[in-house]
Amino acid sequence: MRIIFETIDNVKEFVSFCSKYKEYSIIVKQENRTVDARSILGIYSMNLLKSVEVIICTNDKCFEKEFYNKIGELIYESNII
């Protein structure tokens, strides 16, 4: 899922949300950079004017879909690419 963070609060909410899922590997990718989605400093080190890709690593497709839907609600549909 590709998203754009419009505000610093979006980043904080996103990191807080991802931190609830410690049992999963959740990464944020942008071009050749990959960071842990729970790392606010890692995300701040990216170019927040550009979109990022959010990837959750799980074999549970039902949970994966639910996770991405929750991210969509959190970040707002207009910021999903």
Buried (B, 14 or more C-beta within 10 A) or exposed (E): BEBBBEEEEBBEBBBEBBBEBEEBEBBBBBEEEEBBBBBBEBBEEBEBEEBBBBBBEBEEEEEBEEBBEEBBEBBEEEBBE
